[in-house]
Amino acid sequence: MSISAAEVNKLRQETGAGLMDCKKALIETNGDFEAAIDFLRKKGAKIAANRAEREANEGVVIAVTNEANDYGILLNISSETDFVAKNEEFIATAKEIAQLALEKRPADKDALNALSFQGVTVAQTMLDMVGKIGEKIEIKRFESVSGKGLIPYIHMGYRLGVIVELNQTVNDKNSVVGKDVAMQIAAMNPIALSADEVSDDVKDRERAIAREKAIADGKPDNLLDKIAEGAVNKMLKEATLLSQPFVKDNNLTVLKYVKSVDKDLDIVSFKRVALS
């Protein structure tokens, strides 16, 4: 049957699929517009099934909080290539879904996928993008944060996001501190806020590694425990946020930097999501 350019263009505007895909969909469905939309969505599901085992380690990370700065989300929508990740429409869709999550506050990734978004579910939107782009695309991670004062930060062109929780409501002064600390977290990737939050398993593993190295280096037995404890203390200093040297002034730890601005200000917690 004859399919007009206007019909193809209308379907393309509705679905975002390519011209040839839209024309094929209309031909296969004898010009039935709604059936053609379903045809393209089924194509997306088929592509998704075929690419399910592929790696999708590119994409974007969105970090955003509500106007009150007491609720925030970290959202990672993945793709296979950075070409797709840098696409303005892909980034815009990720931001819109992040705003939807801020408004609806889904409990987890499954609940987010079930939300209505532009007339379909978020999950269906992912499948529609798969059909349009031809890559594996999915919501890979979704984290929500609640707290008195939250500061979001997006690093490296949407490749990494951080939310820092303060013990105060956000104001002009502490928001600067929060962003500085978020940048520290992005750059240095601490494993915990402080040494108290590091599990005994992590400390024991560090001790074991240090002892084995000391033995291999021929250190005397009576020094092994001291060497192992020294290695643990060094790791805790370097890998826990508040003890790390502040990246903007290595003469200060992060804790001393925060207290130099406001002695009553504390960093309560943080979350960091990066492409993986």
RAVENFEN-V288067 format. One line per field, one symbol per residue. phi: phi as a letter, one per 20 degrees, with the letter a starting at -180 (. if undefined). A space follows every 50 residues. Layout:
phi->???
This chain:
phi->.edfffffffffffdmffgfffffffffdlnfffffffgfffffffffff dgeffcdepccddbcfffldbbcdcddebecfgffeffffffffffffff fffelffbfffffeffblncffffgffffgffendfcafebbcdccafbd debdclmmebcccdddecffcffffffgfgfffffffdlfeafbffeeff ffffffffffffffffenffgfdffffffffffffffeddgfeffffebf fdfffffgffebfeeceeabccccfb
